[in-house]
Amino acid sequence: MDSARALIARGWGVSFVSRCLRVSRAQLHVILRRADDWKDGRRSRHTDDTDVLRRIHHVIGELPTYGYRRVWALLRRQTELDGMPAINAKRVYRIMRQNALLLERKPAVPPSKRAHTGRVAVKESNQRWCSDGFEFRCDNGEKLRVTFALDCCDREALHWAVTTGGFDSENSTGRHAGSGGTPLWQRASGVSSGVADG
């Protein structure tokens, strides 16, 4: 922009200079009409952050596990109640970063070693099982809970259990009146791989 201003000061046309230097003609007009004592307001910010820092320390002193967003929310709420100008979230972040008040980032959770490969079906019966369940509310307001186990080869229902209460070891092993199918504890006698993910 400085070279464009110099060319225009020598007598070149604004349109010609903007085309040759590939700068915005409208922006050149704005720059040429500025006063000599003009200052960029973005670079002459008020940087006295002592009051904001004091308020941040007050919030963190009571709640040390709060990050900059929660601190900013509490400060914003307090400034609204006090009738003071609002504080920008980026300003709170900058002040907390400069004073080492930011929380450490949580470490990334490593992926599970039991990652599912996407293949559930098996070629032979009684090699892998899966289980599921659902519940629904009856007309009288009670919840009816149903769980079942399926063979992953042919999707045969191996066992099911129904109850209006919770499940425990008795009604999940098939030794209860509200269940059906071959009990899993009997069927599992010849299984080497065990029960799959449920």
Buried (B, 14 or more C-beta within 10 A) or exposed (E): EEEBEEBBEEEEEBEEBBEEEEBEBEEBEEBEEEEEEEEEEEEEEEEEBEEBBEBBEEBBEEEEEBEBEBBBBBBBEBBEEEEEEEBEBEBBBBBBEEEEBEEEEEEEEEEEEEEEEEEEEBEEEBBBBBBEEEEEEEEEEEEEBBBBBBBBBEEBEBBBBBBEEEBEEEBBBBEBEBBEBBBBEEBBEEEEEEBBEE
